[in-house]
Amino acid sequence: MNDSTSSASGSQPNLPVWTVGSCLDWTQQYMEHHDDDKPRLSAQWLLSAATGLSRIELYMQYDKPMTDQEKTSLREFIQRRLNKEPLQYISGRTAFRYIELKIVPGVFIPRPETETLVDLVLKEQAQRVLEVGCGSGAISLALLHEQAELLVWATDIDSLAVSLTEENYTNLGLAEGSGAEGQKRLVVIQDDLASSLLQDPDMLASFDVLVSNPPYIPSPDLDSLPSEVKEFEPLAALDGGPDGLDFYRRLLDQAVQLLKPGGCLAVELHETRLGQAAELASAAGFSSVDIYPDLNQRERFLTATL
């Protein structure tokens, strides 16, 4: 994307007017030439990040001239994308169900398939939910957005994730008002899983649902992940140990102590580990263990009743 060309006579430069539409088309062609998997989508995300316009607004303002600052930002974002950086980190936001979240490098990017996990929790019509490993807050905040009379506790071992969840909570306006019990609707805690809650007698056997999308990629499989995942997203949010179930085993132990009788554990796990995970849940004392597919019909989710 060059801002100047020579005129036919060579005496005066022509300065083409780069509009939102022409930049969108140029960026798509450029990304396609550089083997981007989804060049049109990438172009939309990058233009949206550079201009502050939504993807729909790009087409509503197709003929709007780009400012110099917008063109400079676009060039920077294109280079970052060529280096395989995820679009969500470049744009600083991502959509999840009916909400839009701020997202920053160093925090795991929520996936569309995880939206199904929210559906499984909503079916429980819970009043008190604990999310372990909240990341950007996607699951907790989607639940709060869709179920008015709900109280959620969310934990993460990473201070960056904790602060981002709290920021997203405020940005979405969910902090206004209080829960049915006169409490803050979301309590975010920096914790190793939910270890600190186990030390509080008031937390024991107090939750209707414990939900988690823990690290679950088997360690031997990490090298086969796409470059934009393994080179940019936090390893701690991906590596589930030798069989992908290290964190899940710890969750089972904590869930037995923190869930009410009849409470539900709902987790997302690796597609090859659901059978083994179901056996572990049954051995831990859970009943009515069910496995559900993701959007691609691969086994992905497990629920178990205590």
DAVEN-V249565 format. One line per field, one symbol per residue. phi: phi as a letter, one per 40 degrees, with the letter a starting at -180 (. if undefined). A space follows every 10 residues. Layout:
phi=???
This chain:
phi=.bcabccccg cbccbccccd cccccccdcc cccbgccbcc cccccccccc bgcccccdcc bdcccccdcc ccccdccccc cccgcddccc cgaacafbbb bcbbdhbdcc bdccdcccdc cdccfcbbbb bbgcfcgdcd cccccbbccb bbbbbacccc ccccccccdc ccgcccgacc cgbdcbbbbc acfbcccccb dcccfbbcab babcdbcddc cccccddccc cbccdccbcc gdbgbdcccc cdcccdcccc dgcbcbbbbc ccbccccccc cccchcbfcb bbccccgbda bbbacc
